Amino acid sequence: MKVDLLPSQLSFINSRRRETLYSGAFGAGKTRAVCLKLVSRLVNRPGAREGLCRKHLVSLKATTLRTLLEPDGNLPPVLPRGTYEHNKSEKTIRVAGGGTLFYFGIGDADDYTKIGSLNLSGCAIDEAVELREEDWTMLRGRVRLDVGGLPMQIYGACNPGPPSHFLAKRFGLAGGYEAAANCESFTTKSLDNVFLPQAYVDDLLTLTGTAKMRYVLGAWVGSDGLVFDNFDRAVHVLERPATEFKRAIVGQDEGYTNPACMLVVLEDGDGRLHVAREWYRRNQLESDVIHAAKEIVDEFDVESFVVDPSAAKLRAAMHASNLPVTPADNDVFGGIQQVQQRFAVADDGRPRLTIDPMCKNVLRELETYEWSKNSSGLQDRPKKENDHAMDALRYACAYFDGTVVQPRIRVAEEPVAARGPFDDDRMWRTM
């Protein structure tokens, strides 16, 4: 099978350094490069034992394993059907005539306890920017199996992060730092990939500021101008089971041409919030939104839908459908401060707000939501772009932090059914 590769992909695959990183812009083929390097190390090497991980197993299955095992658009799977045995319960893939792949989520408690016993010839990491430095160190220590002619390597791919990230420092991608011994990195831009559809390239070129620098040009640049500059995937992206939480609300922003957004936000017994689910759609009628809201209520014990205060018609329609509704607090600057404060790491080393890795639009907006500047060059307000999930997140945090009036009386001129956090009738369900 002929595979067209970018020069940077080929250099990454052929590198024999102990630690190798392939970072770059959107559409640079990073996940595919990792999978190709992984398979090249497994084929015709029966003794090879390679690891493959992301921070969370659910994300690995939804992205990296699909690139590895399933057709991706016009691209074939990296590992063709019939050339391997996949044991899903053991989370292993055995290549015919070759080595064995062990896959896991390093941030998942069950998998993390097993990593210490692994003896690997190499380890591949997708979206390596999500990892903490101690995760990388742990994996590096597992790569110790000598298979003749195969260099012991830890190798990963990711979009660029801030220059303060440990990978930027370790691989000499941040100003003032040189790559550590036996470390090598390869970087590529979106426009380097001649195989991308032109419509996709045109859309990427509409990005500006930090987003353009990172996701089009592949640069590890700082977050100057980003509203939530203290957001860090390695700290704030986390998978948590719903059983850990006591309350659930939905932050909701109205839209039609622009996306409509609903975020399921959960609160645990320590007052920490977790964005567990997102609904993010364009061109949705009022009836579509209500249908989706009822599906959310079927899954979660929703205390209230905290809705864009300008969406009076939508709130009335939701109320008429027996959905609990509260008008949101739209204090933009106050809401931003509340979210920023929740992203801050507390004394116990944990933030007060985390995001599930499957909330792709929330994560994208967090990393592209920027301040605009006035005529004096001062950052005076957030840009009205990449902000629909951000508005819904503000509404949710304001509700939990007590800045939203939560009336128990239904007002005739604005019929809503909102309940306070300690109401006795929380088990309100919509059939």
C-alpha positions in Angstrom: 0.0 0.0 0.0 1.4 3.4 -1.1 1.2 6.1 1.6 1.8 9.7 0.8 3.7 11.4 3.6 4.8 14.9 4.4 8.5 15.4 4.8 8.0 16.2 8.5 6.0 13.0 9.0 8.7 10.9 7.4 11.4 12.5 9.5 9.4 11.8 12.6 8.8 8.2 11.7 12.5 7.6 10.9 13.9 9.3 14.0 15.8 7.0 16.3 16.1 9.4 19.3 15.0 8.3 22.7 12.3 11.0 22.8 10.6 12.3 19.7 7.7 14.8 19.3 5.7 15.7 16.2 3.8 19.0 16.9 1.9 21.1 14.5 -1.1 22.8 13.2 -4.6 21.5 12.5 -4.6 19.1 9.5 -0.9 18.2 9.8 -1.6 14.5 10.0 -0.2 14.2 13.5 -2.3 11.2 14.7 -1.7 9.4 11.5 2.1 9.9 11.8 2.0 8.5 15.3 0.1 5.4 14.1 2.4 4.9 11.2 5.5 5.1 13.4 3.8 2.7 15.9 3.0 0.1 13.2 6.4 0.4 11.6 7.9 -0.6 15.0 5.5 -3.6 15.4 5.7 -5.2 11.9 8.0 -8.2 11.6 9.1 -7.8 15.2 7.5 -10.6 17.3 9.2 -9.4 20.5 8.1 -5.8 20.3 5.8 -4.5 23.0 4.5 -1.0 22.2 2.3 1.2 24.3 -0.3 3.6 22.9 -2.1 6.1 25.1 -3.9 9.4 25.5 -4.9 11.0 28.7 -8.2 9.2 28.7 -9.1 5.9 27.1 -12.5 7.1 25.8 -10.7 9.8 23.8 -8.1 7.3 22.5 -10.9 5.0 21.3 -12.8 7.8 19.6 -9.8 9.2 17.7 -6.5 7.4 17.6 -7.8 3.8 17.5 -10.1 4.8 14.6 -7.2 6.2 12.6 -5.3 3.0 13.4 -8.0 0.5 12.6 -10.8 2.1 10.5 -11.0 3.9 7.2 -10.8 7.7 7.7 -12.5 9.5 4.8 -10.5 8.6 1.7 -7.7 7.2 3.8 -7.3 3.5 4.6 -6.7 2.3 8.1 -3.0 2.4 9.1 -3.3 -1.3 10.2 -5.4 -3.2 7.6 -8.1 -5.5 8.6 -7.0 -9.1 8.7 -3.4 -8.3 9.8 -4.0 -8.2 13.5 -6.0 -9.7 16.5 -7.8 -7.2 18.7 -8.6 -8.3 22.3 -10.8 -5.5 23.5 -11.2 -6.8 27.1 -7.4 -7.0 27.5 -6.9 -3.8 25.4 -4.2 -5.4 23.3 -3.7 -5.6 19.5 -1.4 -8.4 18.3 0.1 -7.8 14.8 0.4 -11.0 12.6 4.0 -12.0 12.5 4.9 -9.0 14.7 4.7 -7.4 18.1 1.9 -6.6 20.5 0.3 -3.2 21.2 -1.0 -2.3 24.7 -3.4 0.7 24.8 -4.6 2.7 27.8 -5.6 6.1 29.2 -2.8 7.3 31.5 -5.2 9.6 33.3 -7.7 6.8 34.1 -7.3 5.4 37.6 -7.7 1.7 36.5 -5.2 2.0 33.7 -2.7 4.1 35.7 -2.3 1.3 38.3 -1.4 -1.1 35.6 1.3 1.0 33.9 3.9 0.4 36.6 4.1 -3.3 35.6 4.5 -2.7 31.8 7.8 -3.5 30.1 7.7 -1.8 26.8 10.0 -1.4 23.8 8.4 1.9 23.0 5.4 4.1 23.8 3.3 6.3 21.5 1.3 9.2 22.9 -1.4 11.0 21.0 -2.4 14.6 22.1 0.7 14.6 24.3 0.0 18.2 25.3 -2.8 16.8 27.6 -0.2 15.0 29.7 1.5 16.2 32.9 5.3 16.1 33.1 5.0 13.3 35.7 2.9 11.3 33.2 5.6 11.6 30.6 8.3 10.6 33.1 6.3 7.6 34.2 5.9 6.4 30.5 9.6 7.0 29.8 10.5 4.8 32.7 8.3 1.9 31.2 10.3 1.9 27.9 13.1 -0.4 28.8 12.7 -3.6 26.7 15.6 -4.1 24.3 14.4 -5.6 21.0 17.3 -6.1 18.7 17.6 -3.2 16.2 14.6 -1.4 17.5 15.5 1.8 19.5 13.7 2.2 22.8 11.6 5.3 22.2 8.8 7.4 23.7 7.2 9.4 20.9 4.2 11.6 20.7 2.2 14.1 18.7 0.1 17.1 19.6 -1.1 20.6 18.7 1.2 23.3 20.1 0.5 24.6 23.6 1.9 27.5 25.6 5.7 28.0 25.8 5.4 27.3 29.6 4.3 23.7 28.9 6.9 21.1 29.9 7.0 19.6 26.3 7.9 23.1 24.9 10.8 23.3 27.3 11.9 19.7 27.0 12.1 19.8 23.2 13.5 23.3 22.9 10.3 24.8 21.4 10.1 27.7 23.9 12.4 30.7 23.8 15.5 30.4 25.9 15.3 26.6 26.1 17.4 24.0 24.3 16.2 20.4 23.6 17.2 18.0 26.4 19.7 15.3 25.6 18.5 12.7 23.0 15.2 14.6 22.3 14.1 15.6 18.8 11.0 17.4 17.6 9.4 18.1 14.2 6.9 20.9 13.5 4.6 21.5 10.6 2.1 24.1 9.4 -1.4 23.5 8.0 -0.3 24.8 4.6 2.5 22.3 4.5 -0.2 19.6 3.9 -0.9 19.7 0.2 -3.5 16.9 0.6 -6.0 19.1 2.7 -9.2 20.2 1.0 -9.1 23.8 -0.1 -12.4 24.6 1.8 -10.8 23.3 5.0 -7.7 25.5 4.4 -9.8 28.5 3.7 -11.7 28.0 6.9 -8.4 27.7 8.9 -7.2 30.9 7.4 -10.0 32.8 9.1 -8.4 32.2 12.5 -6.6 35.1 14.1 -4.3 35.8 17.0 -3.0 33.0 19.2 -5.3 30.5 17.5 -3.7 31.2 14.1 -0.2 31.0 15.5 -0.8 27.7 17.1 -3.3 25.9 14.9 -2.3 27.2 11.4 1.4 28.0 11.8 2.2 25.4 14.4 3.9 27.8 16.8 4.2 27.2 20.6 3.2 30.7 21.6 1.8 32.3 24.7 -1.8 33.0 25.4 -1.5 36.8 25.3 -5.0 37.9 24.4 -6.8 34.8 25.4 -9.6 35.3 27.9 -9.0 32.1 29.9 -5.2 32.2 29.8 -5.1 30.0 32.9 -6.8 27.1 31.2 -4.4 24.1 30.7 -5.5 20.9 29.1 -3.1 18.9 31.3 -4.8 20.3 34.4 -8.4 20.9 33.4 -9.4 18.1 31.0 -10.6 15.2 33.1 -12.9 12.3 32.9 -15.1 11.9 36.0 -18.0 9.4 36.6 -21.5 11.0 37.1 -21.8 9.1 40.4 -19.3 11.6 42.0 -21.8 14.5 41.7 -24.7 15.8 43.7 -26.3 18.4 41.4 -26.7 19.0 37.7 -27.7 22.1 35.8 -27.5 23.1 32.1 -26.0 26.3 30.9 -27.7 27.3 27.7 -27.0 29.8 24.9 -29.5 30.5 22.2 -28.6 30.4 18.5 -29.7 29.5 15.0 -27.3 30.6 12.4 -24.8 30.7 15.2 -24.6 27.5 17.3 -27.1 26.8 20.0 -25.3 25.4 23.0 -26.3 23.4 26.1 -23.7 22.3 28.6 -24.4 19.8 31.4 -22.5 21.0 34.4 -22.3 18.9 37.5 -21.3 19.8 41.1 -19.7 17.4 43.5 -19.8 17.5 47.3 -16.8 19.7 47.5 -18.4 22.4 45.3 -16.2 21.5 42.2 -17.8 21.8 38.8 -17.4 19.5 35.9 -18.6 20.0 32.3 -19.8 16.5 31.5 -21.7 16.9 28.3 -22.1 19.4 25.4 -24.9 19.8 22.8 -23.7 22.2 20.1 -25.7 22.6 16.9 -26.4 25.1 14.2 -29.7 25.6 12.4 -31.8 24.2 15.2 -35.5 25.1 15.5 -37.0 25.7 18.9 -38.6 22.3 18.8 -35.2 20.7 18.2 -33.7 22.4 21.2 -36.6 21.3 23.5 -36.3 17.8 22.2 -32.6 17.7 23.0 -33.3 19.3 26.5 -35.8 16.5 27.3 -33.2 13.9 26.3 -30.8 15.5 28.7 -33.4 15.4 31.5 -33.9 11.8 30.8 -30.2 11.2 31.6 -29.5 13.7 34.3 -31.4 15.0 37.3 -31.4 18.6 36.0 -32.1 21.2 38.6 -32.6 24.0 36.0 -31.8 25.1 32.5 -30.0 28.4 33.0 -30.8 30.2 29.7 -29.6 33.2 27.9 -31.5 36.1 29.5 -32.4 37.6 26.1 -34.1 34.4 24.9 -37.5 35.1 26.5 -39.4 33.3 23.8 -37.3 30.1 24.1 -37.6 30.1 27.9 -41.3 30.4 27.6 -41.5 27.5 25.2 -39.3 25.4 27.5 -41.5 26.3 30.5 -44.6 25.3 28.5 -42.9 21.9 27.9 -42.5 21.4 31.7 -38.7 22.1 31.7 -37.3 23.9 34.7 -35.9 27.2 33.5 -33.9 30.1 35.0 -32.9 33.3 33.2 -29.1 33.5 33.3 -27.0 36.3 34.8 -25.4 38.0 31.7 -22.7 40.0 33.6 -20.0 39.3 31.1 -17.0 40.5 33.1 -18.3 39.1 36.4 -19.0 35.7 34.7 -15.5 35.6 33.1 -13.9 36.3 36.5 -16.0 33.4 38.1 -14.8 31.0 35.4 -11.2 32.2 35.7 -11.3 31.7 39.5 -12.6 28.2 39.1 -9.8 27.3 36.7 -7.3 28.4 39.4 -5.6 25.4 41.2 -6.7 25.2 44.8 -4.4 24.5 47.8 -5.0 20.8 47.3 -3.6 20.9 43.8 -6.9 20.5 42.1 -8.9 23.1 40.1 -12.5 23.9 40.9 -13.6 23.4 37.3 -12.8 20.6 34.9 -14.0 19.6 31.3 -14.7 16.2 30.0 -12.4 15.4 27.0 -15.4 14.6 24.8 -16.6 18.3 25.0 -14.7 19.2 21.9 -16.4 22.6 21.2 -15.9 23.7 24.8 -12.2 23.0 24.5 -11.9 24.6 21.1 -13.6 27.8 22.3 -11.5 27.9 25.6 -8.4 28.0 23.4 -9.7 30.6 20.9 -11.8 33.0 23.0 -9.9 36.3 22.9 -10.1 39.8 24.2 -10.6 42.6 21.7 -8.7 45.9 22.0 -10.0 49.4 22.0 -8.4 52.4 20.2 -5.9 52.7 23.0 -4.7 49.2 22.6 -6.3 48.0 25.8 -8.2 44.7 26.1 -11.6 46.0 27.0 -14.1 43.2 26.0 -14.1 39.7 24.6 -14.6 39.3 20.9 -18.0 38.1 19.8 -16.7 35.0 18.2 -15.9 31.5 19.5 -18.1 32.4 22.4 -21.3 30.3 22.5 -20.1 27.5 24.8 -18.2 30.2 26.7 -21.5 32.1 27.3 -23.2 28.8 28.5 -20.2 28.2 30.8 -20.5 31.6 32.3 -24.2 31.2 32.9 -23.6 27.8 34.7 -20.8 29.1 36.9 -22.8 32.2 37.9 -25.7 30.0 38.9 -23.6 27.8 41.1 -21.8 30.7 42.6 -25.1 32.3 43.6 -25.2 35.4 41.4 -28.4 34.2 39.6 -31.7 34.9 41.2 -33.5 31.6 41.5 -37.2 32.4 41.9 -39.7 29.9 43.2 -42.7 31.9 42.0 -43.8 31.7 38.3 -44.2 35.2 37.0 -47.0 35.7 34.5 -45.2 38.1 32.1 -42.2 35.8 31.9 -43.3 32.2 32.6 -40.4 30.3 33.9 -40.1 27.4 36.3 -36.8 27.8 38.1 -35.8 26.2 41.3 -33.2 26.9 43.9 -30.4 24.5 44.6 -31.9 23.1 47.8 -35.5 22.6 46.7 -37.0 19.4 48.0 -38.6 18.5 44.6 -35.4 18.1 42.6 -36.5 14.8 41.1 -38.7 16.7 38.6 -38.8 14.7 35.4 -40.2 15.5 32.0 -41.9 12.7 30.2 
